[in-house]
Structures are given as C-alpha cells and as structure tokens.
Amino acid sequence: MLGGIVGVTRFVLSALLISVSGCAATKPATDFTYQDVPAEQIADRIFLADAIAEVERCEPPFSDVQIVRPNFVSAPRPVDGGCGGKARADAGPEYVDAVTRITALHDTVVREWNARLNSGPEAAQTRALSVMLLHCLDRAGFTQRGPGDPSLESYGIGSGDVALNNAAQRCSDDTGYGSAIAAQRVRTLKSVLGLHEAEINEITRLRALLVSCARPAESSERGRFGLPE
C-alpha cells in the first residue's frame, strides 16, 4: 500500500516538475508589480512622479493617472504639475533622458487608456452609469440645459453652478456612480499597464538615477531634519 502511495506521489511530483519547468521557460521577464500598486499611487510608484517632483522642486506630474472617485465640487489639479524648465536642464542629460523616457511611456499608456474607455463595452458602461447619475439629478430638479444627448456636459455639470455640482456629488455618492466609475478606470488602466510590463520594469529601475540628481544642498537639508536622502 505504501509503495502505491509513493508511486503515485512520484508521478504527481514528476508532472509538477515538468509543468514548472515548462512555465519557467515561457515566463515573461516581468514581475507584475503594477497590479499591486494602489490607484492613488500609480503616478509615484510606476511613473516616478514623486522622484521627479523632488529633483525639480515642483508639483508631482502625471496626476491624470491618480484615480480617485469623481469629485464634482472641487476643480481637478492641473495635469502638467509645473515640472520641467531650468531645474530639469540643470539636473543633467542623463536625468533629462530618463524623464523623457518616463513621459513617453506615460503618454502612451494614457492614450491607449482613453481609447479603451471611449470605445466598445467600456464606453457603453460609462453611458449607462451616466444615465443613472442624470436620472438622480432629474429627481432632484436639475434638468438638461444644452442640446444633444443627455450627458454630464449637456446638464452643465462642472460649469461652475455650485448648487448643481453639489447635487451631482450627492447623486454620485448615493447611486454608486462615483465608486463604479473609479473601479472601471482602475480596471482599464491596469489592463493597459499590463501591455507595457517590460517597459514599466525598465522605468522603475530609473528611480536611483533620478534620486541621485537631487541637488546636494537639498539632500543635506533633508538629512538635517532626519529625512531619508
């Protein structure tokens, strides 16, 4: 009886080893780290926005990939973040080349992400979610103002009408529109990032270079206050 169990065990182990060795031969040279990054940290963790901001003493760039629930009450932060200019040039050609590579990847990802959101089933889902929000606004006494099909724009959301924007925020929270839109954007962004895993891994290796370009005076100041250099 024992021999039978051992024989079966050997057979199972052999099958597993063959399977594992086959997987090892075809496993992509990427680590899928983008999947574990919280949505609000994608700009910093994948596109190194925090490191760029520290070197160039600016607002972190790439805020368009920081996904939070829609906020109709306050204006969104500018996308460009005010980086670049003399501070970037002063950091040296290696730094400029690194940021150029990072920016190119960011722009490619955002372009592909927007294309995905604005076509096919993703666009249909967005329209369905928007209808749910607009019906809530109708019930609250806010109706379509502009021509064309019902949309956030034709209802005037974001046009500066405080009462309308507040009502839109309440409807977003009450109907689940905000959380559903955020979940869709995270899902589609990560699916696009999955197409660029090898490039993402190459970009993450540039962090040490970017950090090394911080000005010595800044590093000394951070050390004086007990902050990591």
N, C-alpha and C positions, 0 to 999 in steps of 0.2 A: 504493500500500500504506500509506504514511504517512497519507494522507488518511483511509483507512478506520479506522486506529487512532485518529486524532484524533476522528473522528466518533463512534466507539464510546465514547471517553473522555468527550466532551461529553455523550453520552446518559447515561452512568453518573453523572457529576457532577450533571447536572440531576436525575436520580432521587434522588440522595442529598440534594441541597438541598431538594427537595420533602419528602422524608421527615423531614429535620431540622427544617424549618420547621413541619411538622405536629406533631412531638414537642414543639417549643418552645411551641406554642400550648396543648398539653394537659399539659405537665409540672407536677406539683404544686409548690407553693411550699415545699418541704421539702428537706432535704439528706441525709436517711438517715444522719446521724451516729451514731444509736443502734446501727446494725449493726456498727460498728467498735469499740464500747466493750467491753473485756474484762468478763467476767461479774462478777468481784470488784470492779469499779469502777463498776457501774451506779448504785449509790446516790449516789456522789460526782459522777460525770460527768453524769448525767441529772437526778437529783433534788437536786443541790447539797448533799448531806448534809455534806460537809467544810466548806463555807462557813457553814452553819447552826451546826455544832459550834464553829467558831472564834468566831462572834459571841456565842453563848450559853454558851461555855465548858462544853460538855457532851460526852458520847459521841456520835459521829455517829448520827443517826437513820436509819430506813429500812433496817436491817440485814437485813430479810426479803427484799430483792431482791439481796443479795450472795450469789451462788451458788458454793458450793464442794462438793466431794464429801462425801457423808454421813459424819458423824463420830459414832459411837455411844458413844465413850469419854468425851468431854467434853461438858458441858452447853452448849447454844447460848446465844449472847449475847442479852439481852433486846432486843425489837424497838423499844421506845419510845426507848431511848438517853438518857432523863433530860432531854431538852430542854424548853424552854418556861418558864413561870413568870415571875418578875420580870425576868430577863435579857431575855426576849423582849419584854415590855412596854416595858422601858427603851429598846429599840432603835428604838421609834417606830412610828407607824401604818403607814407605807409598808412597813416591814420586816414587820410582822405580816401585812399584806395579802399580801405576796409569799410568806411561808411558808405562809399559809393556801391559796393557790393551788397551791403545790407539793405540800402534803399532800393536797389534794383529788385531784390527778392521781395521786399515788402510790396512794391508797386505791382509786381507780377501776381502775387497772392491776392491782393485787393481787387485787381482787375478780373481775375478768374472767379473770385468770390462773388463780386457784384453780378457777373454774367450768370452765375448759377442761381442767385437769388431772384433775378429778374426774368427767368425763363422757366418753362416747363412746370413741373409739380410744385416747385418752391414758390414760384410767382402765384400759382393758384392758391397755395396755402396762405400766403400773405394777404391776398384779396379776401379770402374767407375770414381771416382774423380781423381785417379792417372793417368788414361789414358788421361783425359782431360789435366792434367799438362804436361804429357810426349809429347803429340801432340804439345803443345805450344813450348816445348824445341826443338822438331824436326824442327819446322818452324824457330826457332832461330839458327839452325845449330848445335845443340848438339844431337848426336845420341847415341844409346845403345852401351855400351862398354863391358859389361860382358855377360856371357851365361845365358840361361834361358828365362823365360817370361819377357816381359818389366816390369820394376819396378823402383822405386826410387833408389834402391841399384844397379841394373844392369846398370843404367845410370851413376852411380858414384856420385850421389848427397850426399853430406856430407863427401866426401873422401878427402877434402882439396883443391880441384880445385876452386880457388876464382872466376874465370870467370863463371864456371858452377853454383856455388852456387848463385852468383848474378843473373844469368839468371833464375834460379829456383825460386828465390824470386820474380822477376818481373812477371814470369808466374803465380805464386801463387796468387799474388795480382790482376793481370789482368783478370784471368779466374774465380776468386771467389773460387779457390781451398782452400785457407787458411781459409776463413770465413766458408766455408761449412764443412771442417774437424773439426774446432773448435766447430761449432754448434753440429755436430754429437757426439763429445767427451763429451760435456756438457750434452747433452740429455741422452746418455747412462750411464754416471757416475751418474747422478741424479736418473735414473731408478734403478741402483744398490743400491744407498744410500736409496732409498725407501724401499728396502727389509730389511734394518737394522735400521729402525726408532727408535725402542725401545733402541737399543744399543747406537745410536747417542745421544739420550736424556740423557742416563746414563753418557756418556763420557763428555757431556757439563757441567755436574754438578761437574766435577773434576777440573774445572778451579780455583776455590777458593783454593783448596788444592795445586795445582801447584804454584800459586802465593805466597802462604804463605811460600813456601820453598825457595823463593829468599833470598839470604844472607842479613843479617841486614845492612851490610856496603853498599850494593848496593841500598837497599831501602832508606837509609839515603842520599846517593849521589843523587838519583832521586829526593828526597824531596828538597834538597838544590837548585836544578835547577828548582824547580817549577813543576816537572813532577809528575803524579799520581803514588802512591806507590802500 
